[in-house]
Amino acid sequence: MMYAIVQVRGVVNTRRDIKDTLKMLRLHHINHCVLVPDTPEYLGMIRKVKDFVAYGEADAQTIETILRTRGRVVGNNPLTDEYIKANSTYPGISDFAQALAEGKTRLSDVPGLKPVLRLHPPRKGYRTIKRTFPQGGALGYYGREINSLLHKMR
């Protein structure tokens, strides 16, 4: 299983350990997204920054959509099926996204693929960035609903 983590809030006037954890997750700006595996190390970091990010389990179709629209390689060139075919064992982005969603591969397995996806702000905006998702806000654990947020940010 693959978690998608999107930074929702900025880090001005926050504690040092929160800033360091966001830096370790490679989340340096608002609306940046990373895909991380479901491991205890990452879950601990996610719990630490839960009040600054939105996260949940991303499915293969959503991962494929954001890789096609926002995936970049070195030189800020868009990610293409030809690049995936030439630099990995997968024939295209859809098969690579399926393997990512199942946890069989990682973004770092494709050389030159940037690990951070710079997303567009969500269409129609966030609800509020001061409350958690169950309270009607945009922070914290989304579960499978993260796919609808990522679709709005594609």
Order of alpha helices (4+ residues) and beta strands (2+ residues): beta-alpha-beta-alpha-beta-alpha-beta-beta-alpha-alpha-beta-beta-alpha
